[in-house]
Amino acid sequence: MKLQIETWVLDKGYSTNIRKLFSESVICYRNGAYRASLIFSYIGFLTIIKETIVKAHIPPSFTEPEWKSLIAKIQNDDLWEKEVYESLIRVSKPIFTLNEDLKLQLRYWKDRRNDCAHFKHNEIENQHTESFWSFIKSNIPKMTVEGGMETLLNKFDEHFDDTKTPPDADFTYLVKEISNSVLTHELIDFFKKLKTRLDGRRFWYPDSDALKTYCKILDVADPIIQETLINYLKLENRDLAFLNVYPEKILQLNFSSTELRAMWKSRIYNKSLNINPFNIFSGLLRQNLIPKNEIDEANKEIFNRFHQVDYRNLPESKDFETLKANGFFEAIYNIAIEEKDLTDFMWVNGKCDLIISFIENQPVSLKTVKCIFEMADRSNPSQWLIKALNITFSNIPDLKVQFHKLATLNNIKIPYDFK
């Protein structure tokens, strides 16, 4: 069974050298060689910092020659450990923005490292190694090179530039770099800048690169980053734009029952968001996030809110079975046929496409046939519905046969438009 530190190192995607150092540390730990275990972990920790510095852009406080000189020392086998440690705690020309408490902890662990290396009288037990692992996991995210966020934003920018990177290239490694490049208190600012960088010349739409990145963050990033992203999406009213494309992520956004009701009752119909309400509505139904005793109310709400002008907001093919299984088309029947009787042609025009969807997805009933044929014979029929239904009859000839058969058996006049 893997220890938590092993899983953590693997999940972070660190280099082979780092993985080997922590692997050696775990082997020593399992065999009671706690001094050796702590030394390997300490060297592994400093190697993480070393690689962070080497990969970073020049911090604002450094000139290019100064930075190159530092990198040369860090890559020198005889100097690197001292130089990396000094880089963490230095005051003049700082590389990392660490508070005094964290610097005190670094000094403490350096002393414990020396206890191990020089076999001093202080005892080193298993709890020392375990505490150091906890220290690493808690504090590595805080150890970012000044300008680290901008460096990472540049990497995202380059990745999503299809003149430099193939469109299908995996960017998981970039998401995993967030914890090493962005301080916790900078995350909201990072998400805002990321949106501007990736989609600055665009509006929210299905292939938005920012949305892809948010989805990946919810899949692989550290919990604190995921939680901050969720708060950002909600506070900035971007959660629905995200769910419009990734409705399967609804559960991960941790909505309360009150928030979920507000979502299907009103929020998804905000036209300024440029979303399709059916995408999110169907996602809510699939994940059983609308209470069973409220589903009929929800079906009526979305049908009543629908208008033909918003033609792009029809259910997608992948959602029809979900809607059918949850009584959506029965709700259309109850409102359009039983209650409205298709008498108001303007109202019918506004619901035309959904009424056609109901006809195509529900068994043909006598009441439906009678209602539609009588509507077509009125002085002010819905010409939109007549035209749309004739197209459906051409595409599904059996449906026309069923309509005519029921009309003939029940002495219902077949209008000229449907002969």
N, C-alpha and C positions, 0 to 999 in steps of 0.2 A: 504494500500500500504506500502510495507516495505521500511524503510530508507536504504540508501547505507551502513551504518555501520552494519545493521542487515545482509544484503546480504553478506558483506565482512566476517563477523565472521562465517557465515554458510559455505561459500565457502572454508574457511581456514581449516575447520574440527576441530576446537578447542574443548576442553573438555566441558562436561556438565556444570561444574562450571563457566567457562569463558562465555559460552553462556547465563547462567542465569544472571550473573552480567551485561552483556551488555543489556539483555532484561529488567532488572530493570532500567537501565540507560535510555533506550528509553521510558519506561512508564513514568518516571519522566519528561523527556524532553517534551513529548507530553502534559503533564499536567502543564507545566510551572514551575516545581520544578527544576530549573537549577542547583542550588548548589548540590542537591542530585544526579542529573543526572551526574554532573561532577565527584563527588566522586565515584559513582559506576563505571564509565568508567575508572577512575584512578586506582581503585582496580582491575578492569578487566585487564587493561594494565599490572600492576605489576604481576598479576597471570599468564599472558602469559609468562613473563620473568621468573617467578619462575619455571613454568613447563619446559621451555627451559633448564634452568640450571639443574634441577633434571634429565632430560633425557640425558644430555650430558655426554660424556666421560671426563675424567680428563684433563684439559688444561695442556700444557707443563710446565707452571710455578708452578704447585701445586704438592705436594707429596700426596700420597693416604690418610694419616691421616688428612692432612690439608683440603683436599676436603671433606672428610666425616664429619669433624667438621662444615664446611660451610653448607653442605646439612642439617645437623641436626638443625642448626640455622634457615635456610630457611623454614624448616618444623615445626618450633615452632610457634604456633599461636600468641604468644606475641611478637615475634621478627621478624617475616618473612618480614613485609613491610619495615622496616628499613634496614634489611640485603639485600633484593633484590635491593632496591634503591642504597645502597652503592656498591653493586656488579656491577652496571652499570657505576658508575663514579670513581671507585677506580683506583689509579695509581700504587700502589705497588701490585705486583702479579695480573695483570689485567685478568679479565674473558672475557670482551668484548673489542673489538678494536674500540672505538668510538672517533671521533674527538672532539675538544674543543667546536665547535659550537653546536654540538648535545648535549654535556653535559650541556651547558648553557640553551638550550631549556628544558632539563630534570629538571634543577633547577627551571626554570620559572614555569613549570607545577606542581612541588611539592609545590611551593609557592601558586599557585592558589588552589591546593587541601587544603592547610592549611587555606586559606581564607574561603573556604566552611565549613570545619570542625569546625573552631573556630568562625565563623560568624564575620569575620573582616569587616572593613568598605568598602573594595573594592567591587564594584558591580560585580555580576556574571550574565551574560545574556546568551541567547540562543547561541549567536555567540561564546562564550567561549567553550561551549560543542562541537559545530560544528568544531571549530578550533582544538580542542584536538583530535577529531575523525580523522581529516585530518592528524594531526601529527602522530597518531598511524599508519594509513594506509601507510604513506610515509616512516616511519622510522623503523617499526618492521623488515622489511627485512634486515636492516643494523645491527640488534642486534643479532649477532650470537656468540656463545661461541667459543673461540679460539680452533681450532681443530674440529669445527663443520662440515666442509666439509668432513674431513676424517671419522668422525662418520657416516655421512649420506652415504658415499661411502661403508662403512662396512655394513650398513643396506641393501643397494642394493645388495651387494655381497652375503649376507646371503639369501636374498629373492630369488635370481636366482640360488641358489644352491639347486638342487632338492633333495639332501639328507636331507635338513632342511625345505624346503618349497614346497608344492605341485605346480606343473607347472602352474595350472590354477588359482592360488591365486591372488587376486586383489592387485595391488600395487599403487593405486591412492593416498593413504595416504603418501607414500614415495615421490611422485612427489610434493605433497602439502607442504612437509617439506623443499623443496629446498629454498623457500623464507626465511625461518627461520634459515637455516643452512649455506647458501652460500652467501657471499657478492657479490654485483653486479659486481665488478671488478674481482671477482674470477670465474665467470660463465664459461668463455671459458676454463679455466684450469680444472674446474669441468667436463665439457663435454668430454675433452680429457682423463681425468683420468677414467671417467665412461666407456668410450669405451674400454680402456685397461683392466679395472677390469672385465667387463662383457664378453668381446669377445677377450681377449688378446691372447688366444691360437687358435683363429679361424679367418677366413676371413669373409667378408660381405656375408651373405647368408640369405634366407628368414626367418629363425626363429632366427635371431640374437637378443639377449636380449637387446643390445644397441638400435637397431632400434625400438623395442617395446617400450622402454622407451622414445625415441624421439617422437614417435607417441602419447604417453600418455601426454607428456609435451605440445604438440600442442593442446591437447583436454582440459586440466584442469589447466595448470600452469598460473601464473601471466603474463600479457602482456610483461613486460620487460624481463622475462625469455624466453618466446616464441620468442621474437624478437632477443635476443642474440643467441638462438639456431639456428634460421634461418640464421643469419650471419655466425655462425660457420660452418654450413653445406655447405654453399656456398664457404666460404673462404678455407675450407679444401677439396673442391671438393668431398664432401660426399653427396651432395644433390641428385645426380642421383641414388646412391646406396640406399638411403632412398626411393625415388620415385619408384624405381624398385619394391619395396615391397608394398608401400602405394601410388599408383598413384592418389588416390582420394584426397591426401593432396596437390596437385599441387597449387591450388589457395591460400592456406594458406602460401605458401613460397614467395608470392608477387613478382613474376618474372615480369620484364618489357617485352614489346612486342619484343624488340630486343633480350633479353635473351631467350624468348620462341622460336623465330625463330632459334637462334643458337643451341638450344636444339635439335630440330627435324632435323635441317640441318646437324649438325656435331657431337655434344657432345654425343648423345646416342649411337654412333657407336664405341666409344672408348673401344676396347676389353680388355684393362687392368682393366677396372672397373668391368668386369665379370657380366654384366647385360643383360637382354633381352630387346632390343630396343622396341619391340612391346608392352611391358607392359606400358611404359611411353607414347609411341606414341598413343596408344588407350585411355589412360587417357586424353591426350591433346584433342583428338577428342571428347570424351564424355563431356568435360567441355567447348567445343567451344572455345578453346584457339589457334586454327589455323584458321586464316581468311579464309572465304569460297573461296576467289579467289586464295588462296595458297594451298588448300587441294590437288589438282591434282599434283602439284609440289612435295608436301610432300609425297604423295603415291608413286610417281616415285622414289623419293630419297631413301625411305626405301627398295623398291623392288630392285633397282639397287645395293644397298649396301649389300643386302643379299647374303650369299654364303653357300652352302650345308655343308661345313666343320663346320660351326657354327650351327649344327643341333639342339642344345638346344635352339636356339633363334627363334623358331617358335611361331606364335601367340598361346595364350592359348585359350581354348574353350570359356571362358567368354568374349573374345574380338572379336569373329568372327562376331557377329551381328553389333557391332560398325564399324568394318572395312567394312563390306558389305554395311552398310547404308551410308558410306562416299566414296564409289566408289573405294575402294582399289583393289578389284578383277577385276574391269573394267580396272584399270591401268595395271594390269598384262596382261590382254588380249591385250591391245593396244601395249604393249612393246614386249611380247613374241610371240604373234600370228601375229599381224598386221605388226609390224616393223621387228622383228628378224626372223619370220617364222620358228623358231626352227631349223635353219640350222646349227648352230655351236654347235656340240654335247657337247663340253667342257663347253660352256656357259650354255647350258641346264642342264647339270649335276649339275652345281653350284646352279641352281634355282629350282631343281626338286621338292622338297617338297612344295614350294609355288605354283608352276604350278599345282600340284595335288590339292592343296587347292582351287585354282581358279576353276578347273574342278568340284570339289565337291560342290562349293558354287554359281556358276553362271549357268543360263540356258544353255543347250547345243546348240551351234550354228553350222551351216554348215561349216563356216570357221574354227572353232576349230577342228571339225572332220577331215576335209580335210588336215589341217596342221599336225595334229598328225599322221594320217595314212600315209601320204607321208613321214614324218620324219622316221617312222619305216621301210620304204622300201628303205631308202638310204643306201649307202655302209658303212657309219659311223653314225649310229643312236645313240641316247642316250639310252644305255641299262638300265641306272638307271630309266629313265622316263618310259620305257616300262615295267620294272618289277614293279615299283610303281603303274602304272595305272592298271595292271592286278590284283594287290592286291585290288585296289579300286573297280574294276569290280566284284571281288569275294564278297566283302563286300556290294556292292550296285548293285545287278544284273540289276535293272531297268536302271541304267546308261549305262551299256553295251548294253542293248536292244536299247536305244535311239541312241547310236553311230552307231550301225549296221543298224538301220532303215534309218537314214539320209544318210549313205553311199550307201545303196542299192537304195534308191529313186533317188540319184543323180549320180549314176554310178561311185562311188568312190571305188577303189579296197580296200578290207579289207585285211591288211597284215596278214601273217601267225601267227605272234606273238599274234594277237588279235582274232583269230578264235575260 
